[in-house]
Amino acid sequence: MKNYLFYVLTGCCAAWLLSGCGVQFAPMTLKALPGEQANTNAFAAFSSRSVYSNTTGDEVWGPEACGDLNIGANGAYEGNAIRISWDQTAACDWVGMGIGWDGWQPKDLSGIMDKASLRFQMRASEGESRIPIMIFLLEDYATAMSAAPLRAGYMERYPLDTTWREVILPLSDFPASKDGLDLTNIKQLVVELQGSGDVMLDNMEIIPNPDQPATAARLTKPSITAPASLPVVLFEGSLPNSWGLERNDCRDFSLKSGALILDWWDQCPYSNMGFSWNRWLGVDLSAMLSGAALVVEGNLEPGQGALMLGFEDYGGRSAMLNLRDYPVGADGLFRIPLADFSMDQKGVQSGNLKHFVLDVRGKGKATIRSIRLEKLP
């Protein structure tokens, strides 16, 4: 106690002497103290940051049917990794997996949704593949969900192969408020899996966004190629980079003897398919819009069902037309001028196209043997 009084009295005397000499002390607030600034960041108070890191317990669950989930060190980024493979068929109402991270404790994300992102490592289990259809969902303990689909722009690079790459999904991309999600009571991260795929996931964590949002650096154009000349084959005989070739409750899409066989009898939420003809690299068709046509070789059976087809860009915008609106030529081919797709008017980036998409309506059947771009007659 004597030492404490000594220092207090000494300090007071020093302050009195300095003030008499014209020296003034500037006020010092708590936030100016070293190391205290970080506490003003909402993310600093969030402790449930590790979503998956070498977990082998019951926090991770996988598909009960039409898929297989394994956790192990083989091929892992670090420690153990999740390997999930799936093939959605007509017998599968739903395929997916989930992670009840932080021991299934309720997580409060309410203060960080616009300040943080989900970051993880991802790779194809074998070879090279298209980017699979994966829809990430946050679920609260009242079973409300909010979804954000995996986008190419989240990925460090693509196409997907056996090299690990970083994926960053901003939490702000989940429309939580619109979906009525209770962000103070989050149960788990769910991943809905569509079509088929075989990927590995590792080191999943929630990280603070940098001063410049991660999306600003990642939503850049991928390597873009422009066709040197016409014709350009989009499909002929095989579809190595496709999705949606499957049967469900309302349609059956398959590739048989080099032809695309489409049979549909009802409207479904998932009634489309698509493919990249350039290994998921962007394609620039902007110089061809006025002088080229989409040529489809095949046949449509009589009926009222629409077969919509067209292009989607890397921003998720599409330009579609109904093939039934175009007559078959004397040579048995459908020809649609590229200008008819009105890409620029619809906001589609014709200089950065991702893939070709087909969608169906009503009831109908079609066989498509080839799709290509040719010069207008």
N, C-alpha and C positions, 0 to 999 in steps of 0.2 A: 504493500500500500504506500510506503514511504517513497519508493522509486516512482510509482505512478503519479503521485502528487508533485514530485520533483519535475517530471517531464511536462506536466500540465502547466505548472507555474513558469517554467523556463519558456515554454511556447508562448504563453500569454505575454511575458515580458518582451520577448523578441518581436512579437506582433506589434506591441505598443511602441517600441523603439523604431521599427521600420516605418510605421505609419507617421511617426513624427518627422521622418526624413522624406516624406512624400511618396513612399512606396505603398501602392494599393494592391490588395489581394483580389484576384478575379474569382468569382463564384465558381464552384466545381460541382457539377451535378453527377448523379449516380451513373448516367449513361456514358459519361466521359471516362469512367474508370476502366482501366485495361481489362480486356476479357469479358466485359459485360455486354458489349454490343450484340453479340450473338444471341443473347437471351431475348432480344426484341424480335427475332425471327421465329415465325410460327412453327417452322420445321424443327427447330431446336428442341421443342417440347414433345415431338413425336418419336416414340421409342420403338414402334413395331416396324422397323425398316427392312429387316431381312425377311423376304417372302419365301425363298427357297435357297438353302445353302447346305448341301451334303445331307439333307434330311433323309432318314430311313424309317422314321416312326409313322404314326397314323395321321399326320397332317396332310399327306398327299393321297388322293384316291383316283382311280382310273375307271375306264369304261367296263361295264359288266358284260357287254356284248359288242361284237363288231369292232373290237379293238384290243390292244394289249399295252400295258404300262409296266415298265421295269425301271428300277433304280440301281445303279451300279457304277463302278469306277472305269469300266471299259469305254474308252474314247471320251471320257469326261473332260470338261474344261478345267475343273479343279475338284479333287475329291470324288464325289459321286454326282452323277447327272441323271436326269429323267429322260428315258426314251419312250416315246409314245408313237404307236403305229395304229392305223385305223383304216377301215374300208366300209363306208356307210352304204348299206344295201336296203332293199325294201323292207327287210325284217327289223331294221333299226329305227325305232322312233326317234332316238336321240343318241348321239355319241359325244363324249366329252370327258374332262378330267377337272380336278379342283385341288386347291391348296388352302387349308384352314390355318394360315400361318399364325405365328405367335401362340401356338398351343390352343387354337380355336378361341382365343380371348377376343372379346369385342374390340374392334379398332376404331378410333375416332379420326376420320380423314377430313372432317369439316373445315379445319383451318388450313389445309394444304392442297386442296384440289387444284387451285390455280398456281401453285408454287412448287409442285413436285411432279415426277414422272416415274413410271415403272420401267426399270432397265433390266435386261437379261441377255444372256448369250444363247445363240441358236445356231444349229447346223443341220444339214441333211444327214440321216443315219448312214446312207450309202449313196455313192454317185452324185449326180446332179439332178435337181428336180425343180419344178415350178414352186412358187410360193404357195403353200397350202392355204386352204380357207380355214382360218382360225378366228373365232370371235371371242374376245375377252370380256368377261362380265364380272362386275362387282355385285355381290349379294349381301343384303343385310339380314339380321336375325328375324325379320318379319317376312322373309322370302322375296322381297322386292329386288329387282335386278336392273342394272344399267349396263349397256353394251358398247364396246368399241372394237370394230373389226381390225385385224392385222392389215396394215397397209405397207406397200413397198417403201413409201417415204419414211417409215420408222426405221428401216434397216440401214446398216452401215454400208452395205453393198449387196448386189444380187446379180445373177440368179443364185439360188441356194445350192450349196455344195457341202462337202465334208469339212470345210474350214469354218471354224467358229467365227461368228460376227456379232457385233453388238446391235441390240434392238432397243429403241427408246420410245415408249408410248406415253405421251403427256396425259396425266390424270384429267386434265381439263377436257379431253376428248370424250370422256364419259358424260352423257347428258343426264347427270344425276338428279338435278332439280326437276327436269321435265319428267323423269321416270319415277319420281316420288321416293327416291332412295334415302334412307336414314343414314347419313354419313357419320353419325356419332356411334353407330352400332353395326359396323361391318363384320360379317361373318367370315367370308372367304372370297378368293379369286377363283372363278370358274372359267374354263376354256371350252367352248363349244367347237366341235370338229366336224367339218362337212366334207363330202367327197371322200378322198382317200389321201393318205400321207404317212410318212415315217420320218420323224424329226427327233432331235435331242435338244433339251432345254437345261440351262444351268445358271447359277449365280443370279437369281431373281431378287431384286431389291428395289425399294423406293428411295429415290435420290432427290435432292433439291434441284430445281431448275437453275441454270446459270443466269447471269445478268441478261444475256441474249437467249431467248427461248430456244430450246433444242430443235423445235420444228423449223426455225428460221434457217438453221444450218443443214437440216436433213431433207427438207422439201425442195431439193434441187433436182434438176433434170438428171436422169441416169444417162449412161452413154447412149447417145442417139445416133441412129444411122438413117440415111436417106437412100432409097433404092436408086441404083445407078441408072437403070433403064427398065422399061416395060418389055414383056410381062413380068409380074411378080406373083409367085405361087404362095398363097396363104395356106391352102390345104390340098393335099393330093396323096391319098394312100395311107398316110399315118398322121397321128396327132401326139407327138412326144411331149408337148408342153400344153396339155389340156386339163380342164377340170369339168366336172358335171356329167361325165360319161357313166351313167348309172340308172337304175330303175328305182322308182319310189311309188307312192300310192296313186299318182296321177300321170306319170309318164315313164317312158323307157327310151333312153338314149344309149346307143351302142355303136361301135365301130366293127363292121363285119366285111371281110374280103375287100378292105381298102375303101369302103363306102360308109358314110355317116348315116345311120338309120335312126329316124326320129318318129316316135309314136307317142301321142299324147291324147288324153281323154278327159281331163279335168284341169281346173286352175289350181295351182299350188303356190305357196309362198316361195318355194324354190323350184322354179320351172325353167331355169336357164342353164346354159353351159357356155364355155368360152375356151379360147386357146390363143397362145402367143405364137406367131410365126417367126419371131426373131429372138428366141431364147430369153424372153422377158426383158430385152433391152428396148428402149424407146425407139419408135419409128417416126420419121418425119415425112409425111405425105403432103405437106402444104404446097409444094410445087406442082403436084399432080391433080389438084382438086378440079381444075377446069378442063383437063385434057384426058382424063382416064375414067374407066368404068369398072365397077365390080361385076365380075362375070361368074355366075353360078351354074355349074353343070349338074343337073339332077331333075327330079320330078316331084310334084306335089299332087297327092291324090285329091280328087274332088271333095269339097267340104267347105265349111265356114271357118275352120280354125286358122288363126293368123300365125305365121312364122315370121317373127321379128328378127332382124339381123342388123348388125352395125358395128361401130367402133367405140371403144372406151379409152379415155386418156388416163394419165397417171394422177390426175386430180379427182378421179372417180366420176367424171361427167361422160355421158354417152350420147350418141346420135344413132337412132334406130329407124328402120323402115320395114314395112310389111312386104315380103316377097310376093304375096298374092296380088299386090297392086301393079305388078309388072308382067307383061305378057311374055310368053316363051317365043323366041325367035325361030325363024325357019331352020336354023341349025340346031334347035333343041336347047338353046342356052338362054338363061335369064341375064339381062344386062341392065345395070343400074348406074347411071352417071354418078360419079363421086360427088358432084356438085349438089345432087338431090339430097344428100345427107345434111346439108346446111350446117356443117360443123362449126364454122365461125359464128354463125348466128345463134347457135345453141350453146356457145361458150366452151365448146370442145377444143382442146389444143391439138389441132391437126399436125403440129410440129413435134408432138410428144405423145404418141399413141401407145397404149399398153397392150391391148389384145382385141381380138374379134369376138363378139358375143352373139349368141342366138337365144331367143326367148320365145315362148309359145303361149297361145291363148285358145280357149275353147277346146275343140276336138279336131284332130287331123293326123295325117301321116306324111312323111317326106323321106326321100332318099337323096343324099347329096354326095356326088362323086368327086367334085373339085370346086375350089373357090380361088379365084385369082384376080389380079388387076391387069387390065389391058388398055391399050389406047382406044379412045372413042373412034368408031368407024367414021 
